[in-house]
């Protein structure tokens, strides 16, 4: 029991005066230790509150974020009227790109908050921002009503969406993976990516089905607004499910503060090794932000993001314009559900093998496939050709996505992990993935544009391959059980006094 010793000045009479504050602290620790014995062991189940909260939040974020790209034809008529439909569509895709260009800013601001306040609180802020942005976007008047003001309002809402999704996406992965053993990171990453893809699928299916049911005139005036507001339903569900979520990073921060303030408490024996790892606020800023790692992480993201947004956003819109709405809808459905099958398999596979090796192989393989497939489908667009292209490239792309996350999460120290991953992910996705539909739409209007587009994608994938290679020769590991490293492991060992 903690106590203060009182000395009577050498008279030989000493007495022990109990310290009520330290006594209460020791009792609190003993109570927590006993309750911890009854809690589930470290790890995560498919019914875990963290996983459910992250998956529902991902679906909401990515529905709202993706539906904007799929309603671009209606937006181009209402917000960007032009005598040239191709020019109007380029303008609509330009606003779509605005949100992606804001994502690196989100990575800096909300990523910093995520490392300071914890993952759960930051994700909740991001979800609230997305809900407000969705309301603004759906309520934007047409160009005929307020002129250029409609485009300004839409840009503001897209900027808010970019700031939101840039933080939520990274935080959802950390909220789950920091609670999980490293050898399960691949499969859990696949589940989280699948939840994002589910929202993305709904973002494509809802407007596609609405086009079949309602007239083009109604879709142009109200349909695209309804498609946006539907995304508020999972937003409400997310806020309902957030109460049972535990933030391992925040818990680790509190334990470390407790340790530093009460190191004199005796009889304490706790295991913090699962916290992946306990954050260390005393680190210098240079150690909190690994700028070389952030740059290499950005390089690894650009290839997969570019292929994904071209194949899953731009090509369905291109098919809708050239091969008819049925081709666009059927292509979106078939490819999306095939992706939901491929990604979990890829996650399980990556947990059994070296993620570095297969990440590099996936990028190199897609770099060889991108040029011939894009030229093939652009010169003669059809649903059959799109299905063949994605049937070959999607399994490879799935391995790319899962392995990238499994490599980068343990690469950064805990107290700078949120901001580092958020900057790397959002810079890579924002500068290539977000601009991909706009660039593709422009290039196909130019002579031999399909060849230039294919070369652009192939070069981006080569850069991503080099990024993985550089990460491999500059190994770092800050998670227990992570990949081999150069001795800079920052894992909390079992602590006993």
C-alpha positions in Angstrom: 0.0 0.0 0.0 1.5 3.4 -0.9 2.4 5.6 2.1 4.6 8.6 3.2 7.1 8.1 6.0 7.1 10.8 8.7 10.3 11.3 10.7 10.1 13.0 14.1 13.6 14.7 13.7 15.8 11.9 15.0 13.9 11.0 18.2 13.6 7.5 16.9 9.8 7.7 16.6 8.4 7.2 13.2 4.9 6.6 12.0 3.3 5.8 8.7 0.9 8.4 7.4 -1.3 7.1 4.6 -1.6 9.2 1.5 -5.4 9.1 0.5 -4.7 10.1 -3.1 -2.2 7.4 -3.8 -4.2 4.9 -1.9 -7.3 5.7 -4.1 -5.1 5.5 -7.3 -3.8 2.0 -6.3 -7.3 0.8 -5.6 -8.4 2.1 -9.0 -5.6 0.2 -10.7 -6.3 -3.0 -8.9 -10.0 -2.7 -9.9 -9.1 -2.2 -13.5 -6.7 -5.1 -13.5 -9.5 -7.4 -12.1 -12.0 -6.1 -14.7 -9.4 -6.6 -17.5 -9.2 -10.3 -16.5 -12.9 -10.7 -17.4 -12.7 -8.8 -20.7 -12.0 -10.5 -24.0 -8.3 -11.0 -24.8 -6.5 -8.6 -27.1 -7.9 -9.0 -30.7 -11.0 -8.3 -32.6 -14.1 -10.2 -33.8 -16.4 -9.6 -36.6 -19.0 -8.3 -34.1 -16.6 -5.9 -32.4 -17.9 -2.4 -32.0 -14.8 -0.9 -33.4 -15.1 -2.9 -36.6 -18.9 -2.2 -37.0 -18.4 1.5 -36.4 -15.6 1.7 -38.8 -17.4 -0.3 -41.5 -20.6 1.7 -41.3 -18.7 5.0 -41.3 -16.7 3.9 -44.3 -19.9 3.0 -46.2 -21.4 6.3 -45.4 -18.3 8.4 -46.3 -17.7 6.5 -49.5 -21.3 6.6 -50.6 -21.4 10.3 -50.3 -18.0 10.8 -51.8 -18.5 8.5 -54.8 -22.1 9.3 -55.7 -21.0 12.7 -56.8 -18.9 11.2 -59.6 -21.8 9.0 -60.8 -24.3 11.9 -60.9 -21.8 14.0 -62.9 -24.0 13.9 -66.1 -27.0 15.5 -64.2 -24.7 18.0 -62.4 -23.2 19.1 -65.7 -26.7 20.0 -66.9 -27.9 21.8 -63.8 -24.8 23.4 -62.4 -22.5 23.7 -65.4 -24.8 24.3 -68.5 -22.8 24.4 -71.7 -23.5 23.8 -75.4 -20.8 21.2 -75.4 -21.7 18.2 -73.2 -18.1 17.0 -73.0 -17.0 20.4 -71.7 -19.7 20.4 -69.1 -18.7 17.0 -68.0 -15.1 18.0 -67.7 -16.2 20.9 -65.4 -18.3 18.5 -63.3 -15.3 16.2 -62.9 -13.2 19.2 -62.0 -15.4 19.9 -59.0 -15.2 16.2 -58.2 -11.4 16.6 -58.1 -11.6 19.6 -55.8 -12.5 17.3 -52.8 -9.5 15.1 -53.5 -7.1 18.1 -53.6 -8.4 19.0 -50.2 -7.6 15.6 -48.8 -3.9 16.3 -48.0 -4.9 19.4 -46.1 -7.3 17.1 -44.1 -4.4 14.7 -43.5 -2.4 17.5 -41.9 -5.1 19.1 -39.8 -7.3 16.2 -38.7 -4.4 13.8 -38.7 -2.7 15.9 -36.1 -5.9 16.0 -34.1 -6.1 12.2 -34.4 -2.7 11.8 -32.8 -3.6 14.4 -30.1 -7.2 13.7 -29.2 -7.5 10.1 -30.3 -8.9 8.2 -33.3 -12.5 7.9 -32.2 -13.1 11.6 -31.5 -11.5 12.6 -34.8 -13.5 10.1 -36.8 -16.7 11.5 -35.2 -15.8 15.0 -36.2 -15.1 13.9 -39.8 -18.5 12.1 -40.0 -20.3 15.2 -38.8 -18.5 17.3 -41.5 -19.5 14.8 -44.2 -23.2 15.0 -43.1 -23.2 18.8 -43.2 -21.5 18.8 -46.6 -24.0 16.3 -48.0 -26.9 18.6 -46.9 -25.3 21.6 -48.6 -24.6 19.7 -51.8 -28.2 18.4 -52.1 -29.7 21.8 -51.4 -27.6 23.7 -54.0 -29.8 25.7 -56.4 -29.4 25.3 -60.1 -27.3 27.6 -62.3 -30.6 29.1 -63.6 -31.5 30.2 -60.1 -28.3 31.8 -58.8 -25.8 31.6 -61.6 -22.2 31.0 -60.7 -23.2 30.8 -57.0 -24.4 27.3 -57.5 -20.9 26.1 -58.6 -19.4 28.0 -55.6 -21.7 26.2 -53.2 -21.0 22.9 -54.7 -17.3 23.5 -54.5 -17.6 24.4 -50.8 -19.5 21.2 -50.1 -17.0 19.1 -52.0 -14.1 20.8 -50.1 -15.8 19.8 -46.8 -16.3 16.3 -48.1 -12.6 16.1 -49.0 -11.6 17.3 -45.6 -13.9 14.7 -44.0 -13.0 11.6 -46.0 -9.3 12.3 -45.7 -9.4 11.9 -42.0 -12.2 9.3 -41.6 -10.7 6.7 -43.9 -7.3 6.6 -42.2 -8.8 6.8 -38.7 -11.1 3.8 -39.4 -8.2 1.6 -40.3 -6.2 2.7 -37.2 -9.2 2.2 -34.9 -9.4 -1.5 -35.9 -5.8 -2.4 -36.7 -4.3 -0.9 -33.5 -6.5 -3.2 -31.6 -5.5 -6.3 -33.6 -2.6 -8.7 -34.0 -0.4 -7.9 -37.0 -0.9 -11.4 -38.5 -4.6 -10.5 -38.9 -4.0 -7.1 -40.4 -4.4 -8.3 -44.0 -7.9 -9.8 -43.6 -9.2 -6.9 -41.4 -7.9 -4.4 -43.9 -9.8 -6.3 -46.6 -13.0 -6.1 -44.5 -12.5 -2.3 -44.1 -11.8 -1.9 -47.8 -14.9 -3.9 -48.7 -17.0 -1.6 -46.5 -15.6 1.3 -48.4 -16.3 -0.4 -51.7 -19.9 -1.2 -50.5 -20.5 2.5 -50.1 -18.9 3.1 -53.4 -21.1 0.4 -55.1 -24.3 2.0 -53.6 -23.0 5.4 -54.8 -23.0 4.0 -58.3 -26.1 1.8 -58.2 -28.5 4.3 -56.6 -28.3 6.9 -59.4 -28.1 4.2 -62.0 -31.4 2.6 -60.8 -33.0 6.0 -60.5 -32.2 6.7 -64.1 -34.1 3.6 -65.1 -37.1 4.5 -63.0 -37.5 8.2 -63.5 -37.3 10.5 -66.4 -34.1 12.4 -67.4 -35.8 15.7 -66.6 -36.7 14.7 -63.0 -33.1 13.3 -62.5 -31.7 16.6 -63.6 -33.9 18.7 -61.3 -34.4 16.5 -58.2 -33.0 13.0 -58.7 -29.4 13.8 -58.1 -30.4 15.7 -54.9 -32.2 12.6 -53.6 -29.3 10.4 -54.4 -27.1 12.6 -52.3 -29.5 12.8 -49.3 -29.9 9.0 -49.2 -26.3 9.0 -47.8 -27.6 10.6 -44.6 -29.2 7.3 -43.5 -25.9 5.4 -42.7 -24.7 8.7 -41.1 -27.4 8.4 -38.5 -26.6 4.7 -37.9 -22.9 5.5 -37.4 -23.6 8.0 -34.6 -25.9 5.4 -32.9 -23.1 2.7 -33.0 -20.2 4.8 -31.7 -20.9 4.4 -28.0 -19.3 1.0 -27.6 -16.2 1.9 -29.5 -12.8 1.7 -27.6 -9.9 3.8 -28.7 -6.7 1.8 -28.0 -4.5 4.8 -28.8 -6.3 7.1 -26.4 -6.3 4.4 -23.8 -2.5 4.1 -24.2 -2.1 7.8 -23.8 -4.1 7.8 -20.5 -2.0 4.9 -19.2 1.2 6.6 -20.0 0.1 9.8 -18.3 -0.9 7.7 -15.3 2.5 6.0 -15.2 4.4 9.3 -15.4 2.4 10.8 -12.5 2.3 7.8 -10.2 5.6 5.9 -10.7 5.9 5.5 -7.0 2.8 3.2 -6.7 4.0 -0.3 -5.7 2.6 -3.7 -6.4 1.7 -2.8 -10.0 1.9 -5.3 -12.8 0.3 -4.6 -16.2 0.8 -5.7 -19.8 0.6 -2.9 -22.4 2.2 -4.8 -25.2 -1.0 -5.0 -27.3 -1.3 -1.2 -27.5 0.8 -1.2 -30.7 2.6 0.6 -29.1 2.1 2.9 -26.2 2.5 6.5 -27.5 5.5 8.5 -26.3 4.8 12.3 -26.2 8.4 13.0 -25.3 9.6 12.2 -28.8 11.0 15.1 -30.8 8.9 16.4 -33.7 11.5 14.9 -36.1 10.7 11.5 -34.8 7.0 12.0 -34.8 7.0 12.8 -38.5 9.0 10.6 -40.8 9.1 12.8 -43.9 10.9 10.2 -46.0 8.4 7.6 -45.0 5.5 9.9 -45.8 7.0 10.6 -49.3 7.5 6.9 -50.0 4.0 6.1 -48.7 2.6 8.7 -51.1 4.4 7.1 -54.0 3.0 3.7 -53.1 -0.6 4.9 -53.1 -0.7 6.7 -56.5 -0.7 3.7 -58.7 -3.6 1.8 -57.2 -5.7 5.0 -56.7 -5.3 5.9 -60.3 -6.3 2.5 -61.6 -9.2 2.3 -59.2 -10.8 5.7 -60.0 -10.3 5.3 -63.7 -11.8 1.8 -63.8 -14.5 2.2 -61.2 -15.6 5.8 -61.7 -14.7 7.1 -65.2 -15.1 4.0 -67.3 -18.7 3.3 -66.2 -19.6 6.9 -67.0 -17.8 6.5 -70.3 -19.8 3.3 -71.0 -23.0 5.1 -70.1 -22.3 7.8 -72.7 -21.0 5.5 -75.5 -22.6 2.1 -75.0 -25.9 3.1 -73.3 -27.1 3.3 -69.7 -27.6 -0.5 -69.4 -23.9 -1.1 -70.1 -22.9 1.4 -67.4 -25.2 -0.1 -64.8 -24.4 -3.7 -65.6 -20.7 -3.0 -65.7 -20.8 -1.2 -62.3 -22.7 -4.1 -60.7 -20.7 -6.9 -62.1 -17.3 -5.4 -61.4 -18.2 -4.1 -58.0 -19.5 -7.5 -56.7 -16.5 -9.3 -58.2 -14.3 -6.8 -56.3 -16.1 -7.7 -53.0 -15.2 -11.3 -53.7 -11.5 -10.6 -54.6 -10.6 -8.3 -51.7 -11.2 -10.6 -48.8 -9.4 -13.4 -50.5 -6.5 -11.1 -51.1 -6.6 -10.1 -47.4 -6.3 -13.7 -46.3 -3.6 -14.4 -48.8 -1.5 -11.4 -47.7 -1.6 -12.6 -44.1 0.2 -15.7 -45.2 3.0 -14.2 -47.4 5.5 -11.4 -47.5 3.4 -8.2 -48.3 6.3 -6.3 -49.8 7.0 -8.9 -52.5 3.4 -9.2 -53.6 2.7 -5.5 -53.5 5.6 -4.9 -55.9 4.5 -7.7 -58.1 0.9 -6.4 -58.2 2.0 -2.9 -59.3 4.3 -4.1 -61.9 1.7 -6.5 -63.3 -0.9 -3.7 -63.6 1.6 -1.4 -65.2 2.0 -3.9 -68.0 -1.8 -4.4 -68.4 -3.0 -0.8 -68.2 -1.9 0.5 -71.6 -3.3 -2.3 -73.8 -6.6 -2.6 -71.9 -7.4 1.1 -71.9 -6.6 1.4 -75.6 -8.7 -1.7 -76.3 -11.8 -0.5 -74.4 -11.7 3.2 -75.4 -11.5 2.5 -79.1 -14.4 0.0 -79.0 -16.3 0.4 -75.7 -18.5 -2.5 -74.7 -19.6 -4.2 -71.6 -17.8 -7.5 -72.6 -14.5 -5.7 -72.9 -14.9 -3.9 -69.6 -15.7 -7.2 -67.9 -12.7 -8.9 -69.3 -10.4 -6.0 -68.4 -11.6 -5.9 -64.8 -11.6 -9.7 -64.5 -7.9 -9.6 -65.1 -6.9 -6.4 -63.3 -9.1 -6.5 -60.2 -7.5 -9.5 -58.4 -4.1 -7.8 -58.9 -5.5 -4.5 -57.7 -7.0 -6.2 -54.6 -3.5 -7.5 -53.6 -2.1 -4.0 -54.2 -4.6 -2.3 -51.8 -4.4 -4.8 -49.0 -0.6 -5.2 -49.0 -0.1 -1.4 -49.0 -2.0 -0.9 -45.8 -0.4 -3.9 -44.1 3.0 -2.4 -45.0 2.4 1.2 -44.0 0.5 0.9 -40.7 3.5 -0.5 -38.7 5.9 1.8 -40.6 5.1 4.8 -38.5 5.5 5.4 -34.7 2.2 5.5 -32.8 2.3 9.2 -31.7 2.7 10.3 -35.4 1.0 7.5 -37.1 -2.4 9.1 -37.9 -1.0 12.3 -39.4 1.8 10.4 -41.3 -0.6 7.8 -42.9 -3.3 10.5 -43.5 -0.8 12.7 -45.4 0.7 9.8 -47.4 -2.7 8.3 -48.3 -4.5 11.5 -49.1 -1.7 13.0 -51.1 -1.3 9.9 -53.2 -5.1 9.4 -53.7 -5.8 13.1 -54.1 -3.3 14.0 -56.7 -3.8 11.0 -59.0 -7.1 9.3 -58.1 -9.2 12.4 -57.8 -8.0 14.0 -61.0 -8.1 10.7 -63.0 -11.7 11.1 -64.4 -11.0 14.8 -65.4 -7.7 13.9 -67.1 -9.2 10.9 -68.8 -12.2 12.8 -70.1 -9.8 15.5 -71.5 -7.3 13.1 -73.0 -9.9 11.1 -75.0 -10.9 14.3 -76.8 -7.4 14.6 -78.1 -5.7 12.7 -81.0 -4.4 9.3 -79.7 -5.6 10.3 -76.2 -6.2 6.7 -75.2 -2.5 5.9 -75.7 -1.5 8.9 -73.7 -3.9 7.9 -70.9 -2.5 4.3 -70.9 1.1 5.6 -70.7 0.1 7.9 -67.8 -1.3 5.1 -65.8 1.6 2.8 -66.5 4.1 5.4 -65.4 2.2 6.0 -62.2 2.3 2.3 -61.4 6.0 2.1 -62.0 6.5 5.0 -59.5 4.4 3.1 -57.0 6.5 -0.1 -57.6 9.7 1.9 -56.8 8.0 3.3 -53.7 7.4 -0.3 -52.4 11.0 -1.2 -53.2 12.3 1.8 -51.3 10.2 0.9 -48.3 11.6 -2.6 -48.4 15.3 -1.4 -48.3 14.4 1.2 -45.6 12.6 -1.1 -43.1 10.9 0.3 -40.0 8.5 -1.5 -37.6 6.6 0.0 -34.7 4.0 -2.7 -34.1 4.5 -5.9 -32.2 4.8 -8.9 -34.5 5.3 -6.6 -37.5 7.8 -7.3 -40.4 11.5 -7.5 -40.0 13.2 -4.2 -39.3 16.5 -2.5 -38.7 16.3 -2.4 -34.9 14.1 0.6 -34.5 11.3 -1.4 -32.9 9.2 0.7 -30.5 7.0 -1.9 -28.9 6.0 -1.8 -25.3 7.4 -4.8 -23.4 5.6 -6.4 -20.5 6.0 -4.1 -17.6 6.3 -5.4 -14.1 7.7 -3.9 -10.9 
